[in-house]
Each structure stands twice: as structure tokens, then as C-alpha cells.
Amino acid sequence: METNNLYPKIYNLSNLLLAWRKARKGKTKKGYVKEFEKDVLGNLLKLQEELKNETYTPLPLKTFILRDPKTRKISKSAFRDRIIHHALVRFLEPIFDKTFIYDSCANRKGRGNLFALERFELFKRKVTNNLKSEAFCLKVDIKHYFEEVDHEILLRILKRKINDEKTINLIMKILNNNTQTISVGGGERMLECH
């Protein structure tokens, strides 16, 4: 895939329509989706215009605490921004997917839970000589991974595959969107994260 002129493809209206459909999947009853869809075409055209003119700026992230069972801080993008994420991923995914190892499963097409379990079962049988010996598995979670990932290193990796400055600038805007809205005693306040 040609990676030096991606940007116009990202803001193409047909791509934004596909991205909107993906972003709304399973969320059609949510208030923010209903609000956006009161004028879906107008809102998509506005996003397209902002991207085209390079005036698009992500809205502040909403941050909340989730306990399921461990406590995690979740930062959620506005619905309009998630549409942009889907529009961008539609072109980035084919570029990067082929560079991943075969057994990488997270958020990959055709690599869901069933695939992961089947691969685990295959390796378990291989390592234990068809369950005749004992083996151990290490499950790891990297604490605050997305908060701590070095953006400069990430951008260097992205730039090796993407030769489109406008697409890189869009990615940087998304990565740098770290102003957060948090609920405090029923109200909301803004925090600037650095």
C-alpha cells in the first residue's frame, strides 16, 4: 500500500461513513451516538472539513475509574474522535498487521479469543509432550502501559512505514490529546497531564 498520500483517503467521505458505522457498532442506544446522529451527514462533513483544512483537534478525554475486578483508570475519547480513530486505523492496520508475529492476537481480525485458546492448547501440548509432563504459563500485564509508552519512539516506528506528513501530524494530535475531564463530586473539572 502506498503510504505517502494517505491523508486524503482518511478524510474521504466514504471512509468517514465506514468509520462512523464501526464506531457506533454496539452503541446505538448511547446518548452521545444519538446526539451525533441527529445530523450524521452534517457532522461527518464537518469532520471531513476539519481534517481537510488540518484544523481538527480532538476533544478532551473523559477519564473515569473502572473496577472489574482490578481498579483501572480509563480515558475515553469523544464519539467524533473515535470516528477519526476508525478512519485512520482502516489504512494503518494493513500496513502494520503484516509485521506482527503470527500468534499476536490483541485487536486483530481473525485472531479473537478462540484463536488464542487454540494456539495456547497447541503450545501446551507441544511443551508438555502431549500432556505427559508439567509446564508453566506466565500471564503479564504491564502497569500503565498506554500512559507510559514513549511517543517519540512510537512516532519513529510509525514514520518508518508512513511517508505522509499530514497523517503523522494527525496521529500526533491524537497521541498528544491528554487533557482529561474527570468527575469530582458530581461535577466535572479539567486536568492538564504532562
N, C-alpha and C positions, 0 to 999 in steps of 0.2 A: 504494500500500500504506500502511495506517495504521501510523505509526511511534511512536505514543505509548503503546502497550501491547504491545510486542514480547516483553518478558521472559517471560511465561508460555508463549508459543509456543516460545521457545527451549528451555525445560526440559520441555516436553511430552514424554511418554514415546515417542510415535510419532516425534517429531523426533529424539530421542536414539537411537532404534533406527536410523533412516536415517543419522544421523551416524556411528554405530558401523560400519555397513556400508561407508560411504565411507572411514573411517579405516583399516579393515582390508584394503581392496582392494589386492591385490598383496603383502600382508604376512602372509598366514595361517600361514606356516611360522615366523615370528619368535617367539622365546620370550616376549617381552612381550605379544604378541597372544594366544598360547596361555594364558598365565597369566591375563590378563583374562577370557578366555572360559571358564575353569573354572567361573565363576559370572557369566556375562554379564548375566543379568537382575538379580541382586543388585547387581552393580557399577553397572549403569545406574540402578537405583533409588537407590543411594547417591549417585551424581552428581546425580540429579534432586532428591533431598532437600537436598543441599548448595546447589544453585542456588536452590531454592525458599526456603530459610532464609537465603540470602545468606551462607553460611559457606564457600562454595567458595573454595579457594586453590590456584593452580597449583603443581605440584611443581617443584623446582629444574630448570633446563635442564641438559642434558648437552651439554658442548661438546667438540668434537674437531677435529683438523686434517685436511683433505681436500686431496689433491694430484691434480688432474685437468685439465690439466697444471699450472695455476697453483695456488698454495697459498691455501686459504681456510679461515677459521675458521667452523665450522658449529655452531649451537646448536639442539639438538633437544628438543622438548617430550616429556614422558611421554605414553604412548598415551592415557591417560584424558583428558589435556588436549587432545590432538588431536581427540578426540571432541567436546569442548566447542567447539573452533575450528570444526569442520564444522557443528555445530548452530547456531552464531552466523552463519557465512557463508551458510547456507541462507536467512536472512532479510535479511542485509545486501547480498548480491550483487545481487538485483533492484533494490534502491534505488539502488545506485551504478553498476551496469553501464550504465544508460541515459545516464549523464553522461559516459562515456568517449568519446573520438574513435573514429570508425569503424575506423581502422587500428591501434588498440591491440590487441595480440594476447596479451600475457602472462596466463596463467591465466584465459582467458575461454572460455566454451562456444562451440564452432563457430569458434574463432579459433586453431587449432593451427598447427603448422609449415607444413602445406600452404597454408593461407590466407595466412600471412605471405609464403611464397615466391611465390605467385600475385600478391599485391599488389606485392611488390618487382619482379617481372617487368613488371607493368603500368606502374609508375612509371619503371622503367629504359627501357622502350620510349618512353614519353612524353617523358622528359628528353633522350634521345639521338636524337629524331626517327626512331624505329623503327630504332635501332642504327646510324644514319648518322654520328653524332658521339660524342665521348667524354664520359663523366660519371664522377663520383666518389661514393663512398659512405663515410660516416663511421660506424664502429661504436664505441660508447662504453659503458664500464662505470663506474659511479660507485662509487668505493672506499668500502667500509664503509657503504653506503647505509643498511641497516636498523639498524645500530648508531648512526648519526648522525642519523636522522630526528628532528625536534623533536616530541616528544609533545604539547606544548601546542598547537602549530599543527595537528597531526593531530586532536586532540580538538575543536578549534574547528570544523574541517571536518566532522567526524562529527556534532557537535551541531547543525549547520545542517540536517541531514537526519533525525536521530534525536531524537525528543522524549521518550524513555523513560530516566529517570534510572538505573534498575536495569540496563538494557542498557549504558549508558555506564559505569557502575561495573564491570560485568563486563569490558568492553573495557580499562578502566584497570588492572584486576588482571592481565590478560594482558600488557599493554604493560609494566607495572612488574615483571614476573617476570624479573629479571635476575641472580638468584643462580645461579651456574653451577657444575656439577660437572665437573672435568677429570681426566683420567687422568695421573698423575705416577708414573713408575717402577713400574707395575703396580698401584698403589693409587689411591684417589680422595681428593680434598680439595675443600673448598668455597672459593670466592672470591666476595666481595661486590663487584659492579660498581656504580659510581655515575656 
